[in-house]
Amino acid sequence: MAWLLLLVAGLLEVVWASAMKQSDGFTRIWPTSIMLAAMLASITLLAIAMKSLPLGTAYAVWTGIGAVGAFLVGVMVLHEAASPMRIAAATLIVAGLTLMKFSETS
């Protein structure tokens, strides 16, 4: 259950990061509101997941999901560059997350 909560927390991190970009420096009320709600929910779920997952694993996976998710939103929605080097970097993050998941012994 902790891994599912961590996954949802990571996806919510993507939501709040995307909403932060759309908030235009917190000058737009709806993206700012979405950002704050998603941020609170993301951190709450992360805290609950950390009750049974190691700190290093949980935090690394949470930030990794957020980083790769934000990269994908940037490329697919905001039409940011998808250079081979950026794709390789995102692939390495996913590889690291996979290793973290499968190294978990509890």
C-alpha positions in Angstrom: 0.0 0.0 0.0 2.9 2.4 0.8 4.2 2.0 -2.8 0.8 2.9 -4.2 0.6 6.0 -2.0 4.1 7.0 -3.0 3.2 6.6 -6.7 0.1 8.9 -6.2 2.2 11.3 -4.2 4.8 11.5 -7.1 2.0 12.0 -9.7 0.6 14.8 -7.6 4.1 16.3 -7.6 3.9 16.5 -11.3 0.5 18.2 -11.0 1.7 20.8 -8.7 4.9 21.5 -10.6 2.8 21.8 -13.9 0.3 24.1 -12.1 3.2 26.2 -10.8 4.4 26.8 -14.3 0.9 27.7 -15.4 0.4 30.1 -12.5 2.7 32.6 -14.1 4.6 33.5 -10.9 1.5 33.0 -8.8 -0.5 35.7 -10.6 -3.2 33.3 -11.9 -5.6 32.2 -9.1 -6.7 28.8 -10.5 -3.3 27.3 -11.3 -2.0 28.6 -8.0 -4.9 27.0 -6.1 -4.4 23.7 -7.9 -0.7 23.9 -7.1 -1.3 24.4 -3.4 -3.9 21.6 -3.1 -1.8 19.1 -5.1 1.3 20.1 -3.1 -0.5 19.5 0.2 -1.9 16.2 -0.9 1.4 15.1 -2.4 3.4 15.8 0.8 0.7 14.2 3.0 0.8 11.0 1.0 4.6 11.0 1.0 4.5 11.3 4.8 2.1 8.4 5.1 4.2 6.3 2.7 7.3 7.1 4.8 5.8 5.4 7.8 6.7 2.0 6.3 9.3 2.9 3.6 12.9 4.1 4.2 13.4 7.8 4.0 16.1 7.6 1.2 14.0 5.3 -0.9 10.7 7.1 -0.5 12.2 10.5 -1.1 14.2 9.4 -4.1 11.3 7.7 -5.7 9.0 10.7 -5.0 11.3 13.2 -6.5 12.2 10.9 -9.4 8.5 10.5 -10.4 8.1 14.2 -10.2 11.2 14.9 -12.3 10.4 12.4 -15.0 6.7 13.3 -15.0 7.5 17.1 -15.2 9.9 16.3 -18.1 7.2 14.4 -19.9 4.6 17.1 -19.4 7.1 19.7 -20.6 7.8 17.7 -23.7 4.3 16.5 -24.5 2.2 19.4 -23.4 4.4 22.5 -23.4 6.5 21.4 -26.4 9.8 21.7 -24.7 12.9 20.2 -26.3 13.3 16.4 -26.2 17.0 16.1 -27.1 18.7 12.8 -27.0 20.6 13.9 -23.9 17.5 14.9 -22.0 15.8 11.6 -22.9 18.9 9.7 -21.8 18.8 11.6 -18.5 15.1 10.8 -17.9 15.8 7.1 -18.8 18.6 7.0 -16.2 16.2 8.4 -13.6 13.7 5.7 -14.4 16.4 3.1 -14.1 17.4 4.4 -10.7 13.8 4.4 -9.5 13.5 0.8 -10.7 16.6 -0.2 -8.8 15.3 1.6 -5.7 12.0 -0.3 -5.9 13.6 -3.7 -6.3 16.2 -3.1 -3.6 13.5 -2.6 -1.0 13.6 -5.5 1.4 10.8 -4.7 3.8 
